[in-house]
Amino acid sequence: MRILPILLCAAALPALVACGSDKTSTDMETGATIVAGGSGKMTLGVNSYLWHAALDTMSFMPLASADPFGGVIITDWYVAPGAPDERLKVTIYIMDRNLRADGLKVVVFRQTRAAGGWSDATPNPDTAHKLEDSILTRARELRLATLNPRA
């Protein structure tokens, strides 16, 4: 139930930011959200394509925290239905306003259940790489959809 307020806040944020501005747009080259007001332009947070792609890709996991200005998404622990004795937690860092592969970092944490409770375990290194690839692929799709809208 904690995920719903976070998602609602994240969804309402662009609308609230746009309330005090004359114009909101996206820089097509970098994907950064630009708000133009009476005193000039202000670029917000991180690359919007990477941000939305990360949220889309991780939508199956519960969110613990999402900071669009700092570019950090933290999931809560997720237990897959097929592996009840293993859980994963993911932290995503979007470190650039440009749509670049090196502007994204995914860190995966893994725990296994033993008789005494949950204990830390080493995650498969490919998991983080596969998540990064999925996020980057989705971000490219979002950018292409913006550049070539289907009428």
N, C-alpha and C positions, 0 to 999 in steps of 0.2 A: 504494500500500500504506500510505502514511502516513495516509490518511483513516480507515481502520478503527479504529486506536487512539483517534483523536479522537472518532469517533462513539460508540464503546463508553464512553469516559469521560463524554461528554455524556449518554448514556442512563442510565448508572449513578449519576450525580450526585444526582438526586432520591431514589433509594433510600438512598444513603449519608447524605444530609442527614436523612432521616426516621428513620434508625436511632437517633439520640440524642434523638428528640423523642417526645412523647406523641401528637401529632396533626399531620398535614399537610393543608392545604386550599388551595383557590384562592379568592381574593376575587372573587366573580362580577361585581362592579361594575368593578374595575380589571384583573382577570386576573393580579394578582400572586400569587406562591406564598407562602403563610404557613405557617411552622413554629411550632407552639405547644409549648413545653417547660415544664419545671418552674418556670422563673423568668419566664416571660412569652412574648410573641410576637415573632418576628423575620420581617421581610419580606425575601425574597431577590431579588437581581438586578433583572430587568426584567419587562415584561409577558410572561407565558408564552404568550399567544396570538400575539403578534408574533414571539416567539422561535421557536416551533415553525413558524409560517407561513413565516418567513424560511428556516429549514432545509429545509422541504418545497419551497419555491420554487426554492432554489438547489441542490437535490439532484443535478442533472445536472452540476454543476461540482465539481472536487476542492476540499476544504477545506484551507486552510493553518493556520487558527486559528479557534477558537470559544470565546469567554469569556462564559458566561451571567451572571456577576456584573457585568461591565462592559458587557455588551450589544453586543459587537463580534464580527462574523463576517467573516473574511477568506478569500476563495477563492484558490486557486492559479491560474496561468494556464490558460485553457481555449481550445483550438483546435477550432472547429466542423468537423465532417467536410466540410461544403460550402465552407469558406473556409480552406484550409491556410496561407495567407499572412497571416492575421490572428488575433490572440489577444486575449482579454479577461480582466480580473481585476476582481473586485468586492469592495468593502468595505461592510458594512452596519452602521449604528449605530442601536441601539434606545436612545432617550434618555429614555424615560418609563416609569413603571409602569402608566400608563393606556393603554387602547387608543385612541390618537389618531393621526390622520394626520401631525401635526407632531412626533410622537414617533419618527419613522422617517426615516432619511436613507440613501440609497444613492449610492455613488460608484463610477463605472465608469472603469476604465483600459483603454486600447487600444494595441496595438502592431501594426505591420505589418512583414513580413519583406522586407528588401531584400538586395542582394548581400552586404553586410557584416554582416548579422545583423538582429536585431530593433531597431526604432526606435519611439519614442513617437509616437502619432498622436492626433488629437482624436476622442473618441467621439461618437456621435450623442447629442445631449442627450435625445432621447426614450427612449433605452434605460434610463436611470436612472428616469425617470418611469414607464415601463411596468413595470419591476421593482417599484417602490414600490406601484403599483396592484395588481399580482399578489399581493404580500405582504399588503397590507391586505385584499384580497378573501378570501384564504385565512384570515387571522386572524378576520375576521367569520364565516366558515363554521365555524371551530373554536369560536368563542364561542357561536354559535347551536346547535351540536351539543351543547355542554355545558349550555346552558340548557334545551334541548328534547331530551333523550336519547330515542332510539327504543327502546322496550322490545321 
